[in-house]
Amino acid sequence: MAEEKHEKDEGAAPPSGKNPLLVILVLVNTIAVGAVGFFQFQNHKKLNAVTTAADVMKQDLEGGGEHAAAAGGHGEAKAEGGHGGGHGGAEAKAEVEGVKADGLLYPLEPFTANLAQGDGPRRFIRISLVLKFNKETKKEEIDARKPQISDTIISMLNSKKPEELLKKEGKEYLKEEVKTSINNFLVDGQITDIYYVGFQIN
């Protein structure tokens, strides 16, 4: 009996010293850290890819130069105050609001507005827009109407629920609503397009 018991003790595997639960936890932790790092990298790439108002204006100004060359120089943009000629392109780039052969680009300062109460906590939107007006638009009128334009946009955003604006169709519908409302009180000019250069819902 004593010999059999001794043989069984010798045949039993010695404790490994490693807890399988600890190994699983370490693996799960490593995977989680890798996933967080991956998502942060993707988010960083998206933030770098966001188009700013300056980018849109630069592209439009460069496009305006190409159109001017194609039209034999007749589409040359003129800066404010009637100063044209060879300095028109440089002065237009120096302006914050750019005038193109096919219209006026007018960036609005970024602003924040509350959204309509949906399901869950109250949410708000941080938005940056560049308004594009037709050639007949006078910058002086837009400057004078700027508070009215901002008020119109904020009032519209206050009536929108987050889930409406998270859809592509909702963003496009908002553009059309803003264009129609602002065009109703403009005298000399009309909005022809709106560019989102910042759109964040929190």
Wavefront OBJ file of the C-alpha trace (Angstrom):
o trace
v 0.000 0.000 0.000
v 2.752 2.432 0.945
v 4.561 1.697 -2.330
v 1.421 2.274 -4.424
v 0.803 5.596 -2.669
v 4.416 6.621 -3.248
v 4.120 5.798 -6.987
v 0.926 7.851 -7.275
v 2.643 10.832 -5.652
v 5.534 10.545 -8.070
v 3.156 10.289 -11.073
v 1.217 13.458 -10.093
v 2.273 16.558 -12.060
v 3.990 19.252 -9.968
v 2.136 22.600 -9.723
v 3.077 24.824 -12.672
v 3.136 28.060 -10.667
v 1.055 29.845 -13.396
v -2.579 30.729 -12.818
v -4.563 30.313 -16.092
v -6.927 33.120 -15.037
v -3.970 35.497 -14.712
v -2.738 34.584 -18.209
v -6.220 35.253 -19.677
v -6.436 38.626 -17.909
v -3.017 39.660 -19.243
v -4.042 38.677 -22.796
v -7.364 40.556 -22.564
v -5.584 43.622 -21.173
v -3.020 43.553 -24.010
v -5.774 43.307 -26.652
v -7.729 46.166 -25.038
v -4.670 48.450 -24.945
v -3.966 47.655 -28.604
v -7.586 48.420 -29.583
v -7.551 51.756 -27.719
v -4.289 52.708 -29.423
v -5.712 51.763 -32.836
v -8.880 53.848 -32.354
v -6.876 56.829 -31.125
v -4.678 56.600 -34.215
v -7.761 56.449 -36.485
v -9.309 59.440 -34.681
v -6.065 61.399 -35.084
v -6.076 60.659 -38.833
v -9.698 61.848 -39.117
v -8.946 65.076 -37.264
v -6.014 65.766 -39.586
v -8.257 65.129 -42.608
v -10.917 67.678 -41.524
v -11.124 70.513 -44.029
v -10.768 73.964 -42.521
v -12.255 77.213 -43.792
v -8.791 78.267 -44.946
v -8.457 75.057 -47.000
v -11.800 75.610 -48.743
v -10.939 79.223 -49.540
v -7.475 78.288 -50.792
v -8.929 75.622 -53.099
v -11.573 78.006 -54.403
v -9.030 80.790 -54.963
v -6.724 78.425 -56.835
v -9.707 77.188 -58.851
v -10.614 80.812 -59.623
v -7.119 81.387 -61.018
v -7.450 78.373 -63.315
v -10.868 79.575 -64.559
v -9.409 83.000 -65.217
v -6.557 81.561 -67.279
v -8.971 79.396 -69.253
v -11.205 82.384 -69.995
v -8.278 84.442 -71.262
v -7.900 86.431 -68.048
v -11.452 87.835 -68.002
v -12.394 86.061 -64.750
v -9.736 87.753 -62.635
v -10.829 88.363 -59.063
v -10.691 91.911 -57.771
v -10.013 92.837 -54.183
v -12.189 95.187 -52.120
v -12.231 98.877 -53.027
v -11.886 98.327 -56.780
v -8.130 97.600 -56.785
v -7.577 95.118 -59.609
v -4.751 94.533 -62.028
v -1.688 92.462 -61.263
v -2.163 92.646 -57.487
v -5.717 91.224 -57.512
v -4.693 87.599 -56.787
v -2.344 88.486 -53.914
v -4.858 90.820 -52.293
v -7.660 88.283 -52.633
v -5.548 85.661 -50.864
v -4.737 88.130 -48.112
v -8.452 88.755 -47.511
v -10.244 86.527 -45.003
v -13.331 86.625 -47.223
v -12.355 85.650 -50.768
v -13.986 86.920 -53.951
v -13.990 84.459 -56.842
v -14.962 84.837 -60.438
v -18.156 82.928 -59.677
v -19.029 84.445 -56.304
v -18.089 85.470 -52.783
v -16.893 83.067 -50.081
v -17.824 84.249 -46.598
v -16.608 82.153 -43.626
v -18.567 82.446 -40.390
v -16.819 82.144 -37.045
v -17.380 78.736 -35.365
v -20.247 78.752 -32.885
v -22.036 76.412 -30.498
v -25.798 75.902 -30.249
v -28.116 73.711 -28.168
v -30.027 71.045 -30.044
v -33.670 70.116 -29.428
v -34.211 67.684 -26.562
v -34.134 64.133 -27.888
v -33.826 60.839 -26.055
v -31.302 61.122 -23.245
v -29.318 64.135 -22.038
v -29.345 67.544 -23.728
v -26.806 67.757 -26.536
v -25.212 70.612 -28.446
v -23.514 71.195 -31.781
v -20.255 72.947 -32.624
v -20.371 74.094 -36.236
v -18.243 76.080 -38.712
v -19.656 77.203 -42.045
v -18.463 78.945 -45.192
v -21.271 80.622 -47.128
v -20.907 81.017 -50.879
v -22.779 83.929 -52.476
v -23.342 84.778 -56.130
v -21.356 87.434 -58.028
v -23.984 90.127 -57.450
v -23.607 89.897 -53.672
v -22.070 92.898 -51.928
v -19.807 92.116 -49.010
v -21.038 95.223 -47.187
v -24.575 93.805 -47.077
v -23.327 90.463 -45.726
v -21.288 92.244 -43.044
v -24.363 94.254 -42.036
v -26.572 91.139 -41.999
v -24.079 88.923 -40.144
v -25.962 89.014 -36.785
v -29.213 88.169 -38.582
v -27.507 85.307 -40.454
v -26.072 83.863 -37.235
v -29.423 84.180 -35.449
v -31.193 82.356 -38.301
v -28.723 79.457 -38.229
v -28.796 79.134 -34.423
v -32.623 79.178 -34.364
v -32.705 76.377 -36.924
v -30.168 74.306 -35.004
v -32.183 74.763 -31.785
v -35.133 73.057 -33.485
v -33.122 70.053 -34.714
v -32.732 66.775 -32.831
v -29.262 65.158 -32.779
v -30.459 62.062 -34.634
v -31.709 64.244 -37.522
v -28.329 65.916 -38.024
v -26.296 62.735 -37.688
v -27.742 61.499 -40.993
v -26.339 62.703 -44.327
v -29.836 63.640 -45.504
v -30.334 65.724 -42.357
v -27.137 67.694 -43.005
v -28.144 68.366 -46.628
v -31.668 69.395 -45.602
v -30.206 71.815 -43.045
v -28.134 73.447 -45.818
v -31.244 73.969 -47.939
v -33.205 75.402 -45.009
v -30.406 77.834 -44.141
v -30.048 78.933 -47.791
v -33.787 79.555 -48.179
v -34.140 81.458 -44.899
v -31.133 83.732 -45.458
v -32.006 84.389 -49.112
v -35.431 85.620 -47.967
v -33.948 88.713 -46.314
v -31.009 89.449 -48.646
v -31.535 92.308 -51.119
v -28.626 92.285 -53.583
v -27.173 88.795 -53.255
v -28.134 85.165 -52.871
v -26.474 82.173 -51.225
v -25.598 79.560 -53.820
v -23.918 76.978 -51.575
v -22.901 76.225 -47.995
v -19.795 74.320 -46.928
v -19.445 72.522 -43.586
v -15.860 72.952 -42.404
v -16.586 71.860 -38.844
v -19.510 69.746 -37.613
v -19.402 68.141 -34.185
v -22.303 66.985 -31.993
v -21.639 66.435 -28.277
l 1 2 3 4 5 6 7 8 9 10 11 12 13 14 15 16 17 18 19 20 21 22 23 24 25 26 27 28 29 30 31 32 33 34 35 36 37 38 39 40 41 42 43 44 45 46 47 48 49 50 51 52 53 54 55 56 57 58 59 60 61 62 63 64 65 66 67 68 69 70 71 72 73 74 75 76 77 78 79 80 81 82 83 84 85 86 87 88 89 90 91 92 93 94 95 96 97 98 99 100 101 102 103 104 105 106 107 108 109 110 111 112 113 114 115 116 117 118 119 120 121 122 123 124 125 126 127 128 129 130 131 132 133 134 135 136 137 138 139 140 141 142 143 144 145 146 147 148 149 150 151 152 153 154 155 156 157 158 159 160 161 162 163 164 165 166 167 168 169 170 171 172 173 174 175 176 177 178 179 180 181 182 183 184 185 186 187 188 189 190 191 192 193 194 195 196 197 198 199 200 201 202
